[in-house]
């Protein structure tokens, strides 16, 4: 079994993300997947974007 050396009291709590303000953002596709629709009669591409510049750099959506 792996041992993890982690002390939660030394870690800052995660910040709750708010929706991004309306505007244009420079982003890259950081992940993609083809998924089946709920009805099972088709498929769609799910994309994850990562903001690469500006105030929200690093945010993923």
N, CA and C atoms as an extended XYZ file, in Angstrom:
183
Properties=species:S:1:pos:R:3:atomname:S:1:resname:S:1:resid:I:1 pbc="F F F"
N         0.848       -1.179        0.000 N   UNK     1
C         0.000        0.000        0.000 CA  UNK     1
C         0.888        1.235        0.000 C   UNK     1
N         0.473        2.236       -0.743 N   UNK     2
C         1.230        3.483       -0.832 CA  UNK     2
C         1.052        4.314        0.425 C   UNK     2
N         2.089        5.050        0.785 N   UNK     3
C         2.039        5.974        1.907 CA  UNK     3
C         2.052        7.387        1.353 C   UNK     3
N         1.126        8.217        1.829 N   UNK     4
C         1.032        9.602        1.371 CA  UNK     4
C         1.396       10.515        2.523 C   UNK     4
N         2.390       11.367        2.303 N   UNK     5
C         2.820       12.323        3.314 CA  UNK     5
C         2.120       13.647        3.021 C   UNK     5
N         0.941       13.857        3.613 N   UNK     6
C         0.114       15.024        3.334 CA  UNK     6
C        -0.527       15.524        4.609 C   UNK     6
N        -0.357       16.804        4.893 N   UNK     7
C        -0.941       17.420        6.075 CA  UNK     7
C        -1.964       18.450        5.616 C   UNK     7
N        -3.238       18.144        5.783 N   UNK     8
C        -4.306       19.009        5.295 CA  UNK     8
C        -4.254       20.402        5.924 C   UNK     8
N        -3.740       20.529        7.136 N   UNK     9
C        -3.691       21.839        7.788 CA  UNK     9
C        -2.654       22.763        7.141 C   UNK     9
N        -1.773       22.225        6.301 N   UNK    10
C        -0.761       23.034        5.618 CA  UNK    10
C        -1.178       23.393        4.197 C   UNK    10
N        -2.400       23.065        3.817 N   UNK    11
C        -2.874       23.290        2.456 CA  UNK    11
C        -4.027       24.290        2.469 C   UNK    11
N        -3.935       25.285        1.594 N   UNK    12
C        -5.008       26.284        1.504 CA  UNK    12
C        -6.254       25.642        0.902 C   UNK    12
N        -7.436       26.020        1.368 N   UNK    13
C        -8.667       25.460        0.790 CA  UNK    13
C        -8.826       25.876       -0.668 C   UNK    13
N        -9.456       25.024       -1.439 N   UNK    14
C        -9.714       25.323       -2.849 CA  UNK    14
C       -10.660       26.513       -2.946 C   UNK    14
N       -10.424       27.364       -3.929 N   UNK    15
C       -11.305       28.509       -4.141 CA  UNK    15
C       -12.492       28.061       -4.969 C   UNK    15
N       -13.653       28.560       -4.624 N   UNK    16
C       -14.851       28.253       -5.388 CA  UNK    16
C       -14.841       29.100       -6.659 C   UNK    16
N       -15.000       28.450       -7.800 N   UNK    17
C       -14.979       29.165       -9.067 CA  UNK    17
C       -16.338       29.768       -9.385 C   UNK    17
N       -16.298       30.964       -9.876 N   UNK    18
C       -17.482       31.656      -10.358 CA  UNK    18
C       -17.489       31.522      -11.878 C   UNK    18
N       -18.634       31.691      -12.527 N   UNK    19
C       -18.649       31.665      -13.993 CA  UNK    19
C       -17.708       32.725      -14.555 C   UNK    19
N       -17.098       32.421      -15.686 N   UNK    20
C       -16.237       33.415      -16.324 CA  UNK    20
C       -17.080       34.585      -16.815 C   UNK    20
N       -16.578       35.807      -16.669 N   UNK    21
C       -17.304       36.953      -17.198 CA  UNK    21
C       -17.406       36.850      -18.722 C   UNK    21
N       -18.443       37.453      -19.288 N   UNK    22
C       -18.615       37.448      -20.735 CA  UNK    22
C       -17.402       38.097      -21.384 C   UNK    22
N       -16.940       37.527      -22.447 N   UNK    23
C       -15.798       38.090      -23.157 CA  UNK    23
C       -15.111       37.044      -24.004 C   UNK    23
N       -13.987       37.430      -24.594 N   UNK    24
C       -13.196       36.523      -25.410 CA  UNK    24
C       -11.970       36.114      -24.622 C   UNK    24
N       -11.616       34.831      -24.717 N   UNK    25
C       -10.488       34.297      -23.976 CA  UNK    25
C        -9.613       33.462      -24.907 C   UNK    25
N        -8.313       33.544      -24.717 N   UNK    26
C        -7.386       32.691      -25.448 CA  UNK    26
C        -7.338       31.358      -24.705 C   UNK    26
N        -7.659       30.277      -25.428 N   UNK    27
C        -7.747       28.970      -24.783 CA  UNK    27
C        -7.256       27.883      -25.737 C   UNK    27
N        -6.903       26.739      -25.159 N   UNK    28
C        -6.547       25.553      -25.936 CA  UNK    28
C        -7.457       24.414      -25.510 C   UNK    28
N        -7.658       23.470      -26.410 N   UNK    29
C        -8.404       22.262      -26.052 CA  UNK    29
C        -7.441       21.376      -25.279 C   UNK    29
N        -7.759       21.090      -24.021 N   UNK    30
C        -6.863       20.313      -23.173 CA  UNK    30
C        -7.288       18.854      -23.044 C   UNK    30
N        -8.529       18.539      -23.432 N   UNK    31
C        -9.000       17.156      -23.368 CA  UNK    31
C       -10.202       17.027      -24.288 C   UNK    31
N       -10.383       15.843      -24.835 N   UNK    32
C       -11.551       15.594      -25.681 CA  UNK    32
C       -11.955       14.135      -25.552 C   UNK    32
N       -13.232       13.877      -25.822 N   UNK    33
C       -13.747       12.519      -25.738 CA  UNK    33
C       -15.010       12.434      -26.595 C   UNK    33
N       -15.226       11.286      -27.217 N   UNK    34
C       -16.460       11.040      -27.946 CA  UNK    34
C       -17.358       10.244      -27.014 C   UNK    34
N       -18.582       10.734      -26.792 N   UNK    35
C       -19.517       10.095      -25.867 CA  UNK    35
C       -20.836        9.806      -26.561 C   UNK    35
N       -21.512        8.782      -26.080 N   UNK    36
C       -22.836        8.445      -26.589 CA  UNK    36
C       -23.877        9.366      -25.974 C   UNK    36
N       -24.923        9.690      -26.743 N   UNK    37
C       -26.025       10.487      -26.204 CA  UNK    37
C       -26.823        9.651      -25.206 C   UNK    37
N       -27.568       10.299      -24.335 N   UNK    38
C       -28.397        9.574      -23.360 CA  UNK    38
C       -29.393        8.648      -24.048 C   UNK    38
N       -29.951        9.115      -25.168 N   UNK    39
C       -30.939        8.312      -25.894 CA  UNK    39
C       -30.290        7.113      -26.586 C   UNK    39
N       -28.954        7.158      -26.694 N   UNK    40
C       -28.256        6.044      -27.316 CA  UNK    40
C       -28.365        6.016      -28.829 C   UNK    40
N       -28.823        7.109      -29.428 N   UNK    41
C       -29.011        7.117      -30.873 CA  UNK    41
C       -28.020        8.026      -31.599 C   UNK    41
N       -26.916        8.343      -30.952 N   UNK    42
C       -25.925        9.206      -31.580 CA  UNK    42
C       -24.742        9.410      -30.659 C   UNK    42
N       -23.860       10.317      -31.028 N   UNK    43
C       -22.695       10.614      -30.203 CA  UNK    43
C       -22.346       12.093      -30.342 C   UNK    43
N       -21.503       12.557      -29.454 N   UNK    44
C       -21.065       13.943      -29.485 CA  UNK    44
C       -19.631       14.021      -28.992 C   UNK    44
N       -18.975       15.126      -29.297 N   UNK    45
C       -17.602       15.341      -28.833 CA  UNK    45
C       -17.666       16.245      -27.608 C   UNK    45
N       -17.097       15.786      -26.502 N   UNK    46
C       -17.000       16.601      -25.287 CA  UNK    46
C       -15.607       17.197      -25.269 C   UNK    46
N       -15.509       18.518      -25.150 N   UNK    47
C       -14.224       19.211      -25.136 CA  UNK    47
C       -13.994       19.893      -23.798 C   UNK    47
N       -12.754       19.904      -23.359 N   UNK    48
C       -12.345       20.676      -22.187 CA  UNK    48
C       -11.369       21.734      -22.673 C   UNK    48
N       -11.607       22.988      -22.288 N   UNK    49
C       -10.746       24.095      -22.674 CA  UNK    49
C        -9.975       24.589      -21.453 C   UNK    49
N        -8.756       25.057      -21.687 N   UNK    50
C        -7.971       25.684      -20.628 CA  UNK    50
C        -7.598       27.086      -21.079 C   UNK    50
N        -7.923       28.078      -20.255 N   UNK    51
C        -7.568       29.471      -20.528 CA  UNK    51
C        -6.048       29.582      -20.384 C   UNK    51
N        -5.373       30.173      -21.398 N   UNK    52
C        -3.908       30.181      -21.394 CA  UNK    52
C        -3.287       31.562      -21.167 C   UNK    52
N        -4.109       32.591      -20.997 N   UNK    53
C        -3.537       33.910      -20.727 CA  UNK    53
C        -4.556       34.761      -19.969 C   UNK    53
N        -4.054       35.837      -19.415 N   UNK    54
C        -4.933       36.790      -18.728 CA  UNK    54
C        -5.239       36.418      -17.294 C   UNK    54
N        -6.186       37.128      -16.737 N   UNK    55
C        -6.558       36.996      -15.322 CA  UNK    55
C        -7.027       35.595      -14.957 C   UNK    55
N        -7.646       34.897      -15.887 N   UNK    56
C        -8.234       33.577      -15.591 CA  UNK    56
C        -7.358       32.437      -16.098 C   UNK    56
N        -6.080       32.715      -16.350 N   UNK    57
C        -5.160       31.695      -16.851 CA  UNK    57
C        -5.199       30.454      -15.957 C   UNK    57
N        -5.290       29.286      -16.591 N   UNK    58
C        -5.312       28.034      -15.846 CA  UNK    58
C        -6.716       27.489      -15.602 C   UNK    58
N        -7.752       28.319      -15.739 N   UNK    59
C        -9.128       27.848      -15.564 CA  UNK    59
C        -9.468       26.861      -16.659 C   UNK    59
N       -10.222       25.862      -16.314 N   UNK    60
C       -10.665       24.853      -17.276 CA  UNK    60
C       -12.183       24.858      -17.330 C   UNK    60
N       -12.700       24.653      -18.525 N   UNK    61
C       -14.131       24.547      -18.683 CA  UNK    61
C       -14.444       23.638      -19.841 C   UNK    61
